[in-house]
Every structure is written in C-alpha cells, then in structure tokens.
C-alpha cells in the first residue's frame, strides 16, 4: 500500500466513523467530518498533511517509489 492510498483509506474511515457517531451519539461529531474535509482541502494546495508523515513513519512508500 502506498502513502496516497493509505491517506484515502484513513480519510474515508474517519469520515464514515464520524457520520456513524453523529447519527447514533451526537451531531457534534460532524465537526470531525468538517475537520477531515478541511485538511484534505488544504493538503491539495500545500501538499502537506500530518497523516502522510505518520504513514511514511509506518513504512509506507510514495506512489512514485512503488513498483506497480
């Protein structure tokens, strides 16, 4: 798995989890969905995301470095 795919996986899981928590627990969990969306938006312009650093530290490689 590459950093890019791991990032999309992580974002999708957190969004779905926050939507489930908003439905079953409290609508305040929608702020987490907002935060993930805002982070994805800023990373599109800055090419920096804290989750990417974490995934690289876990050993995932960039897509340009992987053999497909």
C-alpha positions as CSV (number, residue, x, y, z in Angstrom):
1,X,0.0,0.0,0.0
2,X,1.2,3.5,-0.8
3,X,1.0,6.6,1.3
4,X,-1.5,8.1,-1.0
5,X,-3.8,5.1,-0.8
6,X,-3.3,4.9,2.9
7,X,-4.3,8.5,3.2
8,X,-7.5,8.0,1.2
9,X,-8.3,4.9,3.3
10,X,-7.7,6.8,6.6
11,X,-9.8,9.8,5.5
12,X,-12.7,7.5,4.4
13,X,-12.7,5.5,7.6
14,X,-12.7,8.7,9.8
15,X,-15.5,10.3,7.8
16,X,-17.7,7.2,7.9
17,X,-16.9,6.8,11.6
18,X,-17.8,10.4,12.4
19,X,-21.0,10.1,10.4
20,X,-22.0,7.0,12.3
21,X,-21.1,8.7,15.6
22,X,-23.2,11.8,14.6
23,X,-26.1,9.5,13.8
24,X,-26.0,7.4,16.9
25,X,-24.4,9.6,19.6
26,X,-24.3,13.3,18.9
27,X,-24.4,15.6,15.9
28,X,-21.3,17.3,17.3
29,X,-19.3,14.5,15.7
30,X,-19.9,16.2,12.3
31,X,-17.2,18.7,13.3
32,X,-14.7,15.8,12.8
33,X,-16.1,15.3,9.3
34,X,-15.6,19.0,8.7
35,X,-12.0,18.9,10.0
36,X,-11.1,16.0,7.7
37,X,-12.6,17.8,4.7
38,X,-10.8,21.0,5.6
39,X,-7.5,19.1,6.0
40,X,-7.9,17.4,2.6
41,X,-8.7,20.8,1.0
42,X,-5.6,22.5,2.5
43,X,-3.4,19.5,1.6
44,X,-4.5,19.8,-2.0
45,X,-2.9,23.3,-2.1
46,X,0.1,22.8,0.2
47,X,1.0,19.2,-0.5
48,X,1.4,18.7,3.3
49,X,-0.7,16.5,5.6
50,X,0.2,15.3,9.1
51,X,-1.3,11.9,8.3
52,X,1.1,11.4,5.4
53,X,4.1,11.9,7.8
54,X,2.6,9.2,10.1
55,X,2.1,6.8,7.2
56,X,5.6,7.3,6.0
57,X,6.9,6.7,9.5
58,X,5.0,3.4,9.5
59,X,6.9,2.4,6.4
60,X,4.6,3.2,3.5
61,X,6.2,4.5,0.3
62,X,5.1,7.2,-2.0
63,X,3.3,6.1,-5.2
64,X,6.2,7.3,-7.4
65,X,8.6,5.0,-5.5
66,X,6.5,1.8,-5.7
67,X,6.5,-0.8,-8.4
68,X,3.1,-1.3,-10.0
